[in-house]
Amino acid sequence: MSKLRKYWFPAKQYGWGWGFPATWQGWAVLVGYLLLLVAGFPLIALKVNVIFYVVYVDILSTILVIICWCTGEPTRWRWGKRDDEHL
């Protein structure tokens, strides 16, 4: 018997990419990302340099996209319910 995979991040109904998390693991990743963004602002942007904060945000965002890619539903351009009508 095969076990169905539960995606952390379901695909959006319209467009390309992922929607809000569907599991507690997805929510933990998203909350952790947001907390690191907020915590980094006073520690990096205000004390060091805004350029370093932009690099920090780029790195965090890249990590978030990689996690979404690995644990989320496969991406493709979606046009809503019309996709299901053709099946």
DSSP file (Angstrom, degrees, kcal/mol; ACC not computed):
  #  RESIDUE AA STRUCTURE BP1 BP2  ACC     N-H-->O    O-->H-N    N-H-->O    O-->H-N    TCO  KAPPA ALPHA  PHI   PSI    X-CA   Y-CA   Z-CA
    1    1 A M              0   0    0      0, 0.0     2,-0.3     0, 0.0     0, 0.0   0.000 360.0 360.0 360.0 128.9    0.0    0.0    0.0
    2    2 A S        -     0   0    0      1,-0.0     2,-0.5     0, 0.0     0, 0.0  -0.660 360.0-130.9 -89.2 142.4    1.5    3.4   -1.0
    3    3 A K        -     0   0    0     -2,-0.3     2,-0.2     1,-0.0    -1,-0.0  -0.789  22.3-123.4 -92.6 127.3    1.3    6.3    1.4
    4    4 A L        -     0   0    0     -2,-0.5     2,-0.4     1,-0.1    -1,-0.0  -0.483  26.3-120.9 -70.6 137.7    0.0    9.5    0.0
    5    5 A R        -     0   0    0     -2,-0.2     2,-0.7     1,-0.0    -1,-0.1  -0.647  16.7-144.7 -82.0 131.5    2.4   12.4    0.3
    6    6 A K        -     0   0    0     -2,-0.4     2,-0.2    67,-0.0     3,-0.0  -0.869  17.1-140.5 -97.1 114.8    1.1   15.4    2.3
    7    7 A Y        -     0   0    0     -2,-0.7    65,-0.2     1,-0.1    15,-0.2  -0.539   6.2-151.3 -76.7 138.3    2.5   18.6    0.8
    8    8 A W  S    S+     0   0    0     63,-2.3    14,-3.0     1,-0.3    15,-0.8   0.861  91.5  33.0 -72.2 -36.8    3.6   21.4    3.2
    9    9 A F  B    S-a   72   0A   0     62,-0.6    64,-2.6    12,-0.2    -1,-0.3  -0.939  81.4-151.2-125.9 107.3    2.8   24.0    0.6
   10   10 A P        -     0   0    0      0, 0.0     9,-3.0     0, 0.0     2,-0.1  -0.387  30.0 -98.0 -74.1 156.2   -0.1   23.4   -1.8
   11   11 A A  B     -B   18   0B   0      7,-0.2     7,-0.3     1,-0.1     2,-0.1  -0.379  41.6-103.6 -69.7 150.3    0.0   25.0   -5.3
   12   12 A K        -     0   0    0      5,-1.9    68,-0.2     1,-0.1     5,-0.1  -0.403  20.7-130.2 -69.3 152.3   -1.9   28.2   -5.9
   13   13 A Q  S    S+     0   0    0      1,-0.2    67,-1.7    66,-0.1     2,-0.4   0.848  95.0  33.5 -73.5 -34.1   -5.2   27.9   -7.7
   14   14 A Y  E    S-C   79   0C   0     65,-0.2    65,-0.2     2,-0.1    -1,-0.2  -0.980 115.8  -2.2-124.2 134.6   -4.3   30.7  -10.1
   15   15 A G  E    S-C   78   0C   0     63,-2.9    63,-1.7    -2,-0.4     2,-0.4  -0.499  94.8 -47.7  92.2-160.0   -0.8   31.5  -11.4
   16   16 A W  S    S+     0   0    0     61,-0.2     2,-0.3    -2,-0.2    61,-0.1  -0.921  91.0  32.6-118.8 140.2    2.5   29.9  -10.5
   17   17 A G  S    S-     0   0    0     -2,-0.4    -5,-1.9    59,-0.3     2,-0.3  -0.771  83.7 -48.8 119.9-161.6    3.9   29.1   -7.1
   18   18 A W  B     -B   11   0B   0     -7,-0.3    -7,-0.2    -2,-0.3     2,-0.1  -0.808  36.6-146.0-119.2 154.2    2.6   28.0   -3.7
   19   19 A G        -     0   0    0     -9,-3.0    -7,-0.1    -2,-0.3     3,-0.1  -0.079  53.6 -42.1 -96.4-159.0   -0.2   29.2   -1.4
   20   20 A F  S    S-     0   0    0      1,-0.1    -1,-0.3   -11,-0.1     7,-0.1  -0.317  79.0 -82.1 -66.7 154.0   -0.3   29.3    2.4
   21   21 A P        -     0   0    0      0, 0.0   -12,-0.2     0, 0.0    -1,-0.1  -0.158  30.9-162.1 -58.7 150.6    1.0   26.3    4.3
   22   22 A A  S    S+     0   0    0    -14,-3.0     2,-0.3   -15,-0.2   -13,-0.1   0.473  70.9  46.7-109.8  -8.3   -1.2   23.2    4.7
   23   23 A T  S  > S-     0   0    0    -15,-0.8     4,-2.1     1,-0.1     5,-0.2  -0.843  86.4-109.9-131.0 166.8    0.6   21.5    7.5
   24   24 A W  H  > S+     0   0    0     -2,-0.3     4,-2.4     1,-0.2     5,-0.1   0.844 118.3  57.8 -66.0 -31.3    2.1   22.5   10.8
   25   25 A Q  H  > S+     0   0    0      2,-0.2     4,-2.1     1,-0.2    -1,-0.2   0.911 106.5  48.3 -64.6 -41.5    5.6   22.0    9.4
   26   26 A G  H  > S+     0   0    0      1,-0.2     4,-2.5     2,-0.2    -2,-0.2   0.910 111.5  49.2 -63.8 -42.5    4.9   24.5    6.6
   27   27 A W  H  X S+     0   0    0     -4,-2.1     4,-2.8     1,-0.2     5,-0.3   0.887 109.1  53.2 -64.1 -37.8    3.6   27.0    9.1
   28   28 A A  H  X S+     0   0    0     -4,-2.4     4,-2.4     2,-0.2    -2,-0.2   0.908 110.1  47.7 -63.4 -41.1    6.7   26.5   11.3
   29   29 A V  H  X S+     0   0    0     -4,-2.1     4,-2.4     2,-0.2    -2,-0.2   0.937 114.2  46.5 -64.0 -46.6    8.9   27.2    8.2
   30   30 A L  H  X S+     0   0    0     -4,-2.5     4,-2.3     2,-0.2    -2,-0.2   0.915 114.1  46.5 -64.8 -43.8    6.9   30.4    7.3
   31   31 A V  H  X S+     0   0    0     -4,-2.8     4,-2.7     2,-0.2    -1,-0.2   0.904 112.4  51.3 -65.1 -41.0    6.9   31.7   10.9
   32   32 A G  H  X S+     0   0    0     -4,-2.4     4,-2.4    -5,-0.3    -2,-0.2   0.906 109.5  50.5 -61.8 -41.4   10.6   31.0   11.3
   33   33 A Y  H  X S+     0   0    0     -4,-2.4     4,-2.0     2,-0.2    -2,-0.2   0.939 112.8  45.6 -59.8 -48.3   11.3   32.9    8.1
   34   34 A L  H  X S+     0   0    0     -4,-2.3     4,-2.4     1,-0.2    -2,-0.2   0.892 112.1  51.1 -65.0 -40.2    9.3   35.9    9.2
   35   35 A L  H  X S+     0   0    0     -4,-2.7     4,-2.9     1,-0.2     5,-0.2   0.907 110.1  49.5 -63.8 -41.0   10.9   35.9   12.7
   36   36 A L  H  X S+     0   0    0     -4,-2.4     4,-1.8     2,-0.2    -1,-0.2   0.871 110.3  51.4 -66.4 -35.5   14.3   35.8   11.1
   37   37 A L  H  X S+     0   0    0     -4,-2.0     4,-1.0     2,-0.2    -2,-0.2   0.948 114.6  41.9 -62.7 -48.3   13.4   38.7    8.8
   38   38 A V  H  < S+     0   0    0     -4,-2.4     3,-0.4     1,-0.2    -2,-0.2   0.905 115.6  49.2 -67.4 -42.1   12.2   40.8   11.7
   39   39 A A  H  X S+     0   0    0     -4,-2.9     4,-1.1     1,-0.2    -1,-0.2   0.829 107.7  55.9 -67.6 -31.2   15.0   39.9   14.1
   40   40 A G  H  X>S+     0   0    0     -4,-1.8     4,-3.0    -5,-0.2     5,-1.0   0.769  92.7  71.4 -73.4 -24.8   17.6   40.7   11.4
   41   41 A F  I  X>S+     0   0    0     -4,-1.0     5,-1.9    -3,-0.4     4,-0.5   0.962 105.8  32.9 -60.8 -55.4   16.5   44.2   10.8
   42   42 A P  I  45S+     0   0    0      0, 0.0     5,-0.3     0, 0.0    -1,-0.2   0.838 123.4  48.6 -71.3 -27.4   17.7   45.8   14.1
   43   43 A L  I  <5S+     0   0    0     -4,-1.1    -2,-0.2     3,-0.1    -3,-0.1   0.846 130.8  12.1 -79.0 -33.6   20.7   43.4   14.3
   44   44 A I  I  X>S+     0   0    0     -4,-3.0     4,-2.2     3,-0.1     5,-1.4   0.834 127.6  43.9-110.1 -54.9   21.9   43.9   10.7
   45   45 A A  I  <<S+     0   0    0     -5,-1.0     5,-0.1    -4,-0.5    -4,-0.1   0.909 122.5  35.4 -65.8 -43.4   20.3   46.8    8.9
   46   46 A L  T  4<S+     0   0    0     -5,-1.9    -1,-0.2     1,-0.1    -3,-0.1   0.823 128.1  33.4 -82.7 -30.6   20.4   49.3   11.8
   47   47 A K  T  45S+     0   0    0     -5,-0.3    -2,-0.2    -6,-0.3    -3,-0.1   0.803 132.1  16.1 -96.8 -31.9   23.8   48.3   13.3
   48   48 A V  T  <5S-     0   0    0     -4,-2.2     2,-0.3     1,-0.2    -3,-0.2   0.814 114.8 -51.0-106.0 -77.6   25.9   47.2   10.3
   49   49 A N     >< -     0   0    0     -5,-1.4     4,-1.4     1,-0.1     3,-0.2  -0.951  29.9-125.3-168.7 144.1   24.6   48.2    6.9
   50   50 A V  H  > S+     0   0    0     -2,-0.3     4,-2.2     1,-0.2     5,-0.2   0.851 110.3  60.8 -65.2 -34.3   21.4   48.1    4.8
   51   51 A I  H  > S+     0   0    0      1,-0.2     4,-2.0     2,-0.2    -1,-0.2   0.904 103.0  50.7 -60.3 -41.7   23.3   46.3    2.0
   52   52 A F  H  > S+     0   0    0      1,-0.2     4,-2.3     2,-0.2    -1,-0.2   0.865 108.3  52.9 -64.6 -35.3   24.1   43.4    4.3
   53   53 A Y  H  X S+     0   0    0     -4,-1.4     4,-2.7     2,-0.2    -2,-0.2   0.897 106.8  52.0 -67.0 -39.2   20.4   43.2    5.3
   54   54 A V  H  X S+     0   0    0     -4,-2.2     4,-2.3     2,-0.2    -2,-0.2   0.910 111.2  47.2 -62.7 -42.1   19.4   43.0    1.7
   55   55 A V  H  X S+     0   0    0     -4,-2.0     4,-2.4     2,-0.2    -2,-0.2   0.905 111.2  52.3 -63.9 -41.6   21.9   40.1    1.2
   56   56 A Y  H  X S+     0   0    0     -4,-2.3     4,-2.5     2,-0.2    -2,-0.2   0.914 110.3  47.3 -59.2 -46.0   20.5   38.5    4.4
   57   57 A V  H  X S+     0   0    0     -4,-2.7     4,-2.7     2,-0.2    -1,-0.2   0.893 110.7  52.5 -65.0 -40.1   16.9   38.7    3.1
   58   58 A D  H  X S+     0   0    0     -4,-2.3     4,-2.2     2,-0.2    -2,-0.2   0.916 110.8  47.1 -61.4 -43.2   18.0   37.3   -0.3
   59   59 A I  H  X S+     0   0    0     -4,-2.4     4,-2.2     2,-0.2    -2,-0.2   0.940 113.7  47.0 -64.9 -47.7   19.7   34.3    1.4
   60   60 A L  H  X S+     0   0    0     -4,-2.5     4,-2.2     1,-0.2    -2,-0.2   0.905 112.8  49.9 -60.7 -41.9   16.6   33.7    3.7
   61   61 A S  H  X S+     0   0    0     -4,-2.7     4,-2.4     2,-0.2    -1,-0.2   0.878 109.0  51.8 -66.7 -37.9   14.3   34.0    0.7
   62   62 A T  H  X S+     0   0    0     -4,-2.2     4,-2.2     2,-0.2    -1,-0.2   0.911 109.8  49.3 -63.4 -42.2   16.3   31.6   -1.3
   63   63 A I  H  X S+     0   0    0     -4,-2.2     4,-2.3     2,-0.2    -2,-0.2   0.904 110.3  51.3 -63.1 -41.4   16.3   29.0    1.5
   64   64 A L  H  X S+     0   0    0     -4,-2.2     4,-2.6     1,-0.2    -2,-0.2   0.917 110.1  48.7 -62.2 -43.7   12.5   29.5    1.8
   65   65 A V  H  X S+     0   0    0     -4,-2.4     4,-2.7     2,-0.2    -1,-0.2   0.900 110.3  51.4 -64.4 -40.2   12.0   28.9   -2.0
   66   66 A I  H  X S+     0   0    0     -4,-2.2     4,-2.2     2,-0.2    -1,-0.2   0.916 111.1  47.8 -62.5 -43.2   14.2   25.7   -1.8
   67   67 A I  H  X S+     0   0    0     -4,-2.3     4,-2.3     2,-0.2     5,-0.2   0.922 113.0  48.3 -63.7 -43.6   12.1   24.4    1.1
   68   68 A C  H  X S+     0   0    0     -4,-2.6     4,-2.0     1,-0.2    -2,-0.2   0.904 111.2  51.1 -62.2 -40.9    8.9   25.1   -0.8
   69   69 A W  H  < S+     0   0    0     -4,-2.7    -1,-0.2     1,-0.2    -2,-0.2   0.895 115.5  41.5 -63.2 -40.9   10.3   23.5   -3.9
   70   70 A C  H  < S+     0   0    0     -4,-2.2    -2,-0.2    -5,-0.2    -1,-0.2   0.821 128.9  26.7 -78.1 -31.9   11.2   20.3   -2.0
   71   71 A T  H  < S+     0   0    0     -4,-2.3   -63,-2.3    -5,-0.2   -62,-0.6   0.449 106.4  86.1-113.1  -2.6    8.2   20.0    0.2
   72   72 A G  B  < S-a    9   0A   0     -4,-2.0     3,-0.1    -5,-0.2   -54,-0.0  -0.472  87.8 -82.6 -98.5 169.6    5.5   21.7   -1.9
   73   73 A E        -     0   0    0    -64,-2.6    -1,-0.1    -2,-0.2    -2,-0.1  -0.389  63.2 -86.9 -64.0 143.8    3.2   20.6   -4.6
   74   74 A P        -     0   0    0      0, 0.0     2,-0.3     0, 0.0    -1,-0.1  -0.242  50.9-123.8 -55.7 140.4    4.8   20.6   -8.1
   75   75 A T        +     0   0    0     -3,-0.1     2,-0.3    -6,-0.1   -59,-0.1  -0.610  44.3 138.8 -94.1 148.4    4.6   23.9   -9.7
   76   76 A R        -     0   0    0     -2,-0.3     2,-0.3   -61,-0.2   -59,-0.3  -0.918  61.2 -74.5-168.0 165.6    3.1   24.8  -13.1
   77   77 A W        -     0   0    0     -2,-0.3     2,-0.4   -61,-0.1   -61,-0.2  -0.556  52.7-162.3 -71.7 129.3    1.0   27.7  -14.4
   78   78 A R  E     -C   15   0C   0    -63,-1.7   -63,-2.9    -2,-0.3     3,-0.1  -0.921  22.7-168.0-120.3 141.9   -2.6   27.2  -13.2
   79   79 A W  E >   -C   14   0C   0      1,-0.4     3,-0.6    -2,-0.4     2,-0.3   0.041  50.2-107.5-112.3  22.4   -5.8   28.7  -14.5
   80   80 A G  T >  S-     0   0    0    -67,-1.7     3,-1.4     1,-0.2    -1,-0.4  -0.636  81.5 -10.8  89.7-146.1   -8.1   27.7  -11.7
   81   81 A K  T >> S+     0   0    0     -2,-0.3     4,-1.1     1,-0.3     3,-0.7   0.667 117.5  80.9 -69.3 -16.7  -10.8   25.0  -12.0
   82   82 A R  H <> S+     0   0    0     -3,-0.6     4,-0.7     1,-0.2    -1,-0.3   0.814  84.7  62.2 -59.2 -29.7  -10.4   24.9  -15.8
   83   83 A D  H X4 S+     0   0    0     -3,-1.4     3,-0.6     1,-0.2    -1,-0.2   0.895 103.2  48.7 -62.5 -39.8   -7.3   22.6  -15.2
   84   84 A D  H X4 S+     0   0    0     -3,-0.7     3,-1.1    -4,-0.4    -1,-0.2   0.760  99.8  66.3 -73.1 -25.8   -9.5   20.0  -13.5
   85   85 A E  H 3< S+     0   0    0     -4,-1.1    -1,-0.2     1,-0.2    -2,-0.2   0.772  95.6  57.2 -67.8 -25.6  -12.1   20.0  -16.3
   86   86 A H  T <<        0   0    0     -4,-0.7    -1,-0.2    -3,-0.6    -2,-0.2   0.569 360.0 360.0 -83.6  -8.6   -9.6   18.6  -18.8
   87   87 A L    <         0   0    0     -3,-1.1    -1,-0.2    -4,-0.2    -2,-0.1   0.476 360.0 360.0 -81.9 360.0   -8.9   15.5  -16.8
